[in-house]
Amino acid sequence: MTAEIKAGIGAVAWVAFIVARVPDLRGEAWAHGLLLFAALVLVPLALGLFSEGQATAGAPERIMQAVARAQLPAALLLVVSCWLAPGPLAATAAIPWVALMFGLGVAGGWRVRRGGWQRGLDGLASDAALVFSAVGAVWTLMDRAGYRPMKFDGAIVTLTAVHFHYSGFLLPLAAGLVQRELFFMKLASQAVVGVVLGVPAVALGIMATQAGWPPGIEAGAGCGLALAGMAVGILQVRIAVESRRPAVTRLLLGVAGVSLFFGMVLAALYAIRSSVVLVPGLGIPQMRMLHGTLNAIGFGLGGVLAWRRMALPRG
């Protein structure tokens, strides 16, 4: 079964979940909708973008192939998990997906250990994306089990799981692909470094705020990741404008770049909410609806479709 067929089946399941369970894009159910969109549609399409041919031959490649084979049933069980109320049953249904994400993390760690710092920035970025998947797995399991570490609100636990499926998994992958295309640009390399360091920094900043530390730590980390993400968005648009690839490919990449840019603008505005209120009413419900949707549909879907098309041999 091809990745496109898996994503198509996943899209049908996702639409059914949205129709049945998501009455409002500002509600908490939409966060689970975003998580499921990544699991059902984006991950199967993105997995092929990690292949480096002989560079990944061996254990990491075998793990990636196993994950690709098991992705669809595990994602469908995650739908069941998100349908249920948090607790033992929901956590049990989520375990296959959690195991797959841990598998990606192991593959990423293996690639880092084997290649070391001699790997190019694009390879290190894709490795980081795989490693961050394991973190997303932990937060997904905690969300479905109803566990609230550090007395976090349930909405924050869910959104952290979502964060590591998008900013943790897709954004470093996109940053690495951009750097591979624009290896001669310093900004592309800086964006990769900013994204790889910014993803864990944001998570640590949120934890620091929850622990009672000054909110400036979270604000600084959030703005840093937002700036790196905006750079990736701008560079995707540049590739779309300057490329001689088919118009559909350039359109998809342009949509992904624009969506990422504005999604990261919202992330920066939200990060500084404790010191400067530039957009009144920009809270978690609005971020779920605006930032989340831009990342999922515009950046996520547009991006993986564009990069998959760009990976095909030119006719």
C-alpha positions in Angstrom: 0.0 0.0 0.0 1.5 3.3 -1.0 1.8 6.3 1.3 -0.8 8.2 -0.8 -3.3 5.4 -0.3 -2.6 5.3 3.4 -3.0 9.0 3.7 -6.2 8.9 1.7 -7.7 6.3 4.0 -6.5 8.3 7.0 -8.1 11.4 5.6 -11.5 9.7 5.4 -11.1 8.5 9.0 -10.0 12.0 10.1 -13.0 13.7 8.4 -15.3 11.2 10.1 -13.8 12.1 13.5 -14.0 15.9 12.8 -17.7 15.7 11.8 -18.6 13.6 14.8 -16.4 15.1 17.5 -15.3 18.7 16.7 -18.1 21.2 16.8 -15.8 24.3 17.1 -12.2 24.8 16.0 -11.6 26.8 19.1 -12.5 23.8 21.4 -10.3 21.2 22.9 -11.5 18.5 20.5 -9.8 20.4 17.6 -6.5 19.8 19.3 -7.1 16.1 19.0 -8.2 16.7 15.5 -4.8 18.3 14.8 -3.0 15.4 16.4 -4.9 12.9 14.3 -4.4 14.8 11.1 -0.6 14.4 11.7 -0.9 10.7 12.5 -3.4 9.8 9.8 -2.3 12.0 6.9 1.0 13.8 7.4 3.2 11.2 8.9 2.7 8.6 6.2 3.5 11.2 3.5 6.5 12.6 5.4 8.2 9.3 6.2 9.5 8.9 2.6 11.3 12.3 2.9 13.7 10.9 5.5 15.2 8.4 3.2 18.9 8.9 2.3 19.4 5.8 0.3 22.6 3.9 1.3 23.2 6.5 4.1 20.4 5.0 6.1 21.0 1.4 5.2 20.9 -0.9 8.2 19.0 -0.8 11.5 17.6 2.8 11.2 16.2 2.0 7.7 14.6 -1.2 8.9 13.0 0.6 11.8 11.6 3.3 9.4 10.2 0.6 7.1 8.6 -1.2 10.0 7.0 2.1 11.2 5.7 2.8 7.6 4.1 -0.7 7.5 2.4 -0.3 10.9 1.5 3.4 10.6 -2.1 3.1 9.4 -3.5 0.6 11.9 -1.7 2.4 14.8 -3.1 5.7 13.6 -6.6 4.3 13.4 -6.3 3.0 17.0 -5.2 6.5 17.9 -8.6 7.7 16.6 -10.3 5.3 18.9 -8.1 6.6 21.7 -9.0 10.2 21.1 -12.7 9.2 20.8 -12.6 7.8 24.4 -12.3 9.9 27.6 -8.8 10.0 29.0 -8.0 6.9 31.1 -6.7 3.4 30.9 -8.7 2.4 27.8 -7.7 5.5 25.9 -4.1 5.0 26.9 -4.1 1.4 25.8 -5.5 2.3 22.4 -2.8 4.9 22.0 0.1 2.5 22.8 0.7 1.3 19.2 1.1 4.9 18.0 3.3 5.7 20.9 5.5 2.7 20.1 5.8 3.8 16.5 6.9 7.3 17.5 9.4 5.8 19.9 10.7 3.7 17.1 11.3 6.8 15.0 13.1 8.3 17.9 15.4 5.3 18.2 16.1 5.5 14.4 16.9 9.1 14.7 19.2 8.5 17.7 20.9 5.7 15.8 21.5 7.9 12.8 23.0 10.6 15.0 25.3 8.1 16.8 26.5 6.6 13.5 26.9 9.8 11.5 27.9 12.2 14.3 28.6 15.8 13.7 30.1 15.0 10.3 26.6 14.8 8.8 25.3 17.8 6.9 22.9 20.2 8.5 20.0 18.8 6.5 20.7 15.3 7.8 21.1 16.5 11.4 17.7 18.3 11.1 15.9 15.2 9.9 17.6 13.2 12.7 16.4 15.7 15.2 12.9 15.4 13.8 12.9 11.7 14.4 14.3 12.1 17.9 11.6 14.7 18.8 9.0 12.1 17.8 9.8 10.1 20.9 9.0 13.2 23.0 5.7 13.6 21.2 5.0 10.0 22.0 5.4 10.6 25.8 3.1 13.6 25.8 0.5 11.7 23.7 0.4 8.9 26.1 0.1 11.2 29.1 -2.7 13.0 27.4 -4.7 9.9 26.7 -4.0 8.4 30.1 -5.2 11.6 31.8 -1.9 12.2 33.5 -1.1 15.9 34.2 2.6 16.4 35.0 3.6 19.4 37.1 -0.1 20.2 37.4 -0.4 21.3 33.8 -3.9 21.9 32.5 -5.1 19.1 30.3 -5.2 21.5 27.3 -1.5 22.2 27.6 -0.7 18.4 27.7 -2.7 17.9 24.5 -1.1 20.9 22.8 2.4 19.8 23.8 1.7 16.4 22.1 0.5 18.3 19.0 3.5 20.7 19.2 6.0 17.8 18.9 4.1 16.3 15.9 4.3 19.6 14.0 7.1 21.8 15.3 9.0 18.8 16.5 8.6 16.4 13.6 7.6 18.4 10.5 9.4 21.7 11.1 12.9 20.3 11.5 12.3 18.1 8.4 11.2 21.1 6.4 14.1 23.2 7.6 16.6 20.5 6.6 15.0 20.1 3.1 15.2 23.9 2.6 18.9 23.9 3.7 19.5 21.1 1.2 18.1 23.2 -1.6 19.7 26.5 -0.4 22.9 25.1 1.1 24.8 28.2 -0.1 22.6 30.5 2.0 23.7 31.4 5.5 20.1 32.1 6.5 19.1 28.5 5.6 21.8 27.1 7.9 20.9 29.5 10.7 17.2 28.5 10.4 18.1 24.8 10.8 20.1 25.5 14.0 17.3 27.8 15.3 14.6 25.2 14.8 16.6 22.3 16.2 17.5 24.2 19.3 14.2 26.1 19.5 11.8 23.1 19.7 13.2 21.7 23.0 13.8 25.3 24.3 10.1 26.1 24.0 9.1 23.0 25.9 11.6 23.8 28.6 10.4 27.4 28.7 6.8 26.4 29.2 7.9 24.0 32.0 9.9 26.8 33.6 6.9 29.1 33.6 4.8 26.3 35.2 7.4 25.9 37.9 7.2 29.5 38.8 10.2 30.9 36.9 9.9 34.3 35.1 7.8 34.1 31.9 10.6 35.7 30.0 12.3 32.3 29.5 9.2 31.0 27.7 8.9 34.2 25.8 12.5 34.2 24.6 12.4 30.6 23.5 9.0 31.0 21.8 10.2 34.1 19.9 13.5 32.3 18.9 11.7 29.3 17.5 9.1 31.6 15.8 11.9 33.6 14.0 13.6 30.4 12.8 10.2 29.1 11.6 9.5 32.4 9.8 12.9 32.1 8.1 12.0 28.6 6.9 8.7 29.9 5.6 10.3 32.8 3.7 12.9 30.4 2.2 10.2 28.0 1.1 8.5 30.8 -0.7 11.8 31.8 -2.4 12.3 28.2 -3.6 8.7 28.3 -4.9 9.2 31.6 -6.8 12.7 30.7 -8.3 12.1 27.0 -9.0 11.4 25.8 -12.5 9.3 22.9 -11.2 5.7 22.4 -12.2 3.2 25.1 -11.1 1.3 22.8 -8.7 4.5 22.0 -6.9 5.5 25.7 -6.6 2.0 26.6 -5.5 1.9 24.0 -2.7 5.4 25.0 -1.5 4.4 28.7 -1.5 1.2 28.0 0.5 3.3 26.0 3.0 5.8 28.8 3.3 3.2 31.6 3.7 1.2 29.5 6.2 4.3 28.7 8.3 5.3 32.4 8.3 2.0 33.6 9.6 1.6 30.7 12.0 4.9 31.6 13.5 3.9 35.3 13.7 1.0 34.1 15.9 3.3 31.9 17.9 5.6 34.9 18.6 2.6 37.1 19.6 1.4 34.4 22.0 4.9 33.9 23.5 5.1 37.6 24.6 1.5 37.8 25.8 2.6 38.2 29.5 4.6 41.4 28.8 3.0 43.0 25.7 -0.6 42.4 24.5 -0.5 43.2 20.8 -3.6 41.1 19.8 -6.2 41.2 22.6 -8.0 37.9 23.0 -5.2 35.8 21.5 -5.5 32.9 23.9 -5.3 29.1 23.7 -8.7 28.7 21.9 -7.7 31.2 19.2 -4.2 29.6 18.9 -5.8 26.2 18.4 -8.0 27.6 15.6 -5.6 29.9 13.8 -2.0 28.7 14.6 -3.0 25.1 14.6 -5.0 25.1 11.4 -2.3 27.0 9.5 0.3 24.6 10.6 -1.7 21.5 9.8 -3.4 22.3 6.6 -1.2 25.0 5.1 2.3 24.2 6.2 1.9 20.5 7.0 -0.1 19.2 4.1 1.1 21.7 1.5 4.6 21.2 2.5 4.8 17.4 2.5 2.9 17.2 -0.8 5.3 19.8 -2.3 8.5 18.1 -1.1 7.3 14.7 -2.2 6.7 16.1 -5.7 10.1 17.7 -5.6 11.7 14.4 -4.7 10.4 12.8 -7.9 12.7 12.6 -10.9 12.0 15.5 -13.3 10.4 14.4 -16.5 
